[in-house]
Amino acid sequence: MRNYLLHNIKRRHTYDTTEIAALLDVDRKSIQRWMKLGLKPIMPNKKPLLFDGQALYDFIKMMRADRKVPLGEDEFFCLSCKGAVKAKQGTERLEKTGKRIGKKNREQYSKTGCCEVCGGKISRLLKPFSKGLMDSQ
């Protein structure tokens, strides 16, 4: 599922399927798939199907939350394995990204390594001064 622009959805409006398709730049078939996944029309027996803007907004937020994978301090998200994994022993590297972030203009770091499951390259951006950051240097 893509990251849809939620600020385009007016929560106090109703939308039909063609309006949702135009608003989020998706096909009408996608909206029919979403109905099977839990998006409920206001009155399912009436045509055209109308959807509450708040219900649409909440549905997309729920779909985003279902995709998220919580990571521990020493874990990465592997794009091949589609899950939280740890790096192989001895392959972790900490590098400066060259960017400065935040109000205090701190250095941003990237932690890279090899997946212990599939051996693919994994990386993770770290917040400045996060716990364990100085131990790895």
N, C-alpha and C positions, 0 to 999 in steps of 0.2 A: 504494500500500500504506500502510495506517495504521501509526501507531506503537503496537505492541502492548506490553502490560506484561510484560516479560520476567521480572520478579521473581515472577510468578505461576506460571511453569513450573518444576516440580520436575524437576531434571535426572536424578535417579536413578529416576524413575517411568516407567511406560509408560502411554500414552494411546490410546484408540480415537478414531475420528473425531468421535463425539458429545461426548466429553469435551473434545477440543480446541476444538470449536465453542463449547461452553459456557464454557470457560476464557478464550478470546480474543474471545468475542462475535462470531463469524463464522458464516456458513452452511456446511453440510457440503460444498456445491459448491465453496467456496473451497479446502477441504483437498484435494479432488480436483484442482483446478487446480494447487495447490502440488505435488502428486505429479508432474504433467507437467513442472513446473519444476525438480524435483530432490529433493523431500522423499521419502525412502525409508522404507517400512514395514519392520518387523523381519523378518517372514515374509510376502512378497507373495502367496503362494498360499493362505494360511490366512485364514479369516473368523472373527471381525471383524479388520480390519486394525489392527495395533498399531504405535505409533510410540514410539521412545525419546525421553525428555524432552530429553536432551542433543542429539540429532539435530534435534529441533524447534527448540530454542534456537539452535543453530548455523545452521539454515536461515533463521530470521528475521533473525539478525544479518547473514548474507550478503546477504539481500534489502535490508536497510537500507544496507549498504555499496555495493551496486550503484547505489543512488539518489543517493549523494553526488556532488557535483561540486566538485572542488578549485578554489579561487579564488586568483588572485594578489592582491597588495596593491592594485592599481588596478582590480580586476574586481568585478562584481556578479553575482548570479543573477537573470536575468529570468524572471518567471513566465509571460510570454507566449511567449518564445523557447525556454524550458526549457533554458537553458544559460548558461555564463559569458560575459558581455559586458562591454564597457567603456562608460563614459558618454560622451555627446556632449561635444565640447569646449566648455567654458564653462558647462556645466549643473550641475556638481558643487557641492554645498553641504555644509558640516559644521555640525551642530547638536547642542546638548546635549539629551539626552533628559530631564533632570531627575531621573534615577535615579542612585544611588550604588551601586557594586558592589565586591565583593572584600573581603578582610580589611582592606585599607588604606582602604576607603570612598572610592574614587576616582570621579570623574565618568564617566558613560558617554556616548559620542557616537554619533550616527547620521549616516551619509554618504548623501546622496540625489542623484539626477540623472535624466537621460533616457537610455533605451537607444539606442545608436547604430544598432541594427538595425531595431527596430520603433517607436521613439519613445515607448514606455511608461515609466511611472514606475518607477524602481528605487531600492532603498535597502539599506543594510547597516549592522549594528551593529558598532561598533569597540571593541576593547579599549582601556582607558586607556593612554596613552603608547605606543601601537603605532607602529612605524616609519612615518614619513611623515605622522603625524597632525599634528604641529606645523608641517610645511611647508605644509599646506593652509589654515591659519588666516589 
